[in-house]
């Protein structure tokens, strides 16, 4: 009986995950390299090397078919230090806090892409382009409200 109950629970859990799996989400993580050993130089390198003139960037793309099958592709691009061991301990700690806060901020942008896909799905793909525009605008609102994450700890000291 215990095995049967476990199998039934497992089957229901898998079925629930399948329902929750919509839309299909794929995530890619990219990095660009920095190697400076001072905060000032790290900021300069990120200014020069960062994607789309930002220190980090999240690109999300929602695709849907005529039968309203949705997928979301999210690409996060973040700075990566070549050798954090070369940073003095205080800067290494600041770099870690900075990149953790930056990652959390970028994940909020990624969540907008997922939310856009869910909303498109809820409307049976009736007006997907308007939903995309709405959530793209929310990315701008997020950056304006948080000063591109600075109010959330995206600060390198």
N, C-alpha and C positions, 0 to 999 in steps of 0.2 A: 504494500500500500504506500509506503514511504517513497519507493522508487517511482510509482505511478504519479503520486502527488508532485514529486520533484520534476518529472518529465512534463506534466501538465503546466506547472508554474514556469518552467523554462520555455515551453512553447508559447505561452501567453506573453512572456517577457520579450521573446524574439518578435512576436507579432506586433507588440506595442512599439518596439524599436523600429520595425519596418514602417509603421504608420508615422512615427516621429521623424523618420529618415528623410521625408520630403520637406523641402526640396533637397536635392543632392548637393552637398557642399564639398568643394575641394579647396585645400589651402596649400599655398606655396610660400616658403620663407626664403627670401633672398637677403644677401648682405653686401655691403660695400666696406672696403677696408680703410681703417684709420690707424695711424701709428705714432701720433704725437704723444709727448710725455708731459705736457702742461695743459691745463684747462683752456687757456686762451688759444693754444695751437690746435687742440681737439675741435673747438668750436669753428676755427678757421677751416680746418679740413672738412668738417661736416658741411659747412656752408659751400665749399667748393665741390665736394664729391657727392653730396646727398642727392637723392632722386627728386626731380621736378622742383629744384631749388628749396627743398625741405630737408630736415635732418633725417626724417623717416617718412615713409609714404605707404598708404594702403590703397590698393586698386581692387575694386570689386566689380564684377560683371555678372549680370543675371541674364540667363538665356531661357527661353521657353519655346515649346513646340506648339503646333496646332492643336494637339490633344492636351495641352496645358501641363506637360511634364516640365518641371523647372529644375534648373541647376544654377549654382552660384560658384564662381571662381574668385577666390580672394588671394591676392598676392601682397604679402607684407615685405617691405624692404627697410632694413635697419642697419645702423652702423655696427661694425664689429672691429674691436681692437685686435691688432696682429699679435700683441704680446702684453697683456695686462700686467704681467709680472714686472715690467719696466716702469710702471706707474708707482709713485710713492704711495704709501698705505692710505693716506687721507684722500688722495685723488682716486685711487682704486675703489675706495668705498663710495665716493661721490659718483664715479662712473657707473658702478653697479646700481645705485639708487636711480640715477638718471636713466639708464637703459631699461630698468624695470618699469619706471613710470612711463617712459616712452612706449614700451610694449603695451601696457594697459591702455594708454590713450589710443594707439593704433587699433587695438582690438575693438574699441568702441566704433571706429569707422567700419571695421569688418562686420560688426553686428548690424550696422545699417544695411549692408548688402543682403544679409540673411533676412532681416525684417522686410526689406523690399520684396524679396522672393516670396515670403510667406503671405504678404498682403496681396501680391499678384495672384497667388494661388487661391486665396480666399474669395477673390472676385472672379474666379474661373478665367483668368487671363483677359478680362474685359478691357482694361485700360492700363496695360503694363507700362507704357512709356511715361504716362503721367505719374505713376507710382515711382518709377526710377528717378524722375525729375524731383519728386518730393523728397526722397531719401538722399539724393545727391545734395540737395539743398540742406538737409539736416547735417551732412558732413561739414558744410560751411558754417552752419549755426554752432556746431560743436567746437570748431576751431576758433570761432569768434568769442564764444562764451568762456573758453578755457585759455585763450591766447595761445593757441596751438599746443596746449598741454602744460604750459608754464604754471597755470593755477592748480595743476594736478601733480606738480613735482618734477616736471620735465625741465630741470634746471641743473646745469653743471657748474659746480663751485670749485 
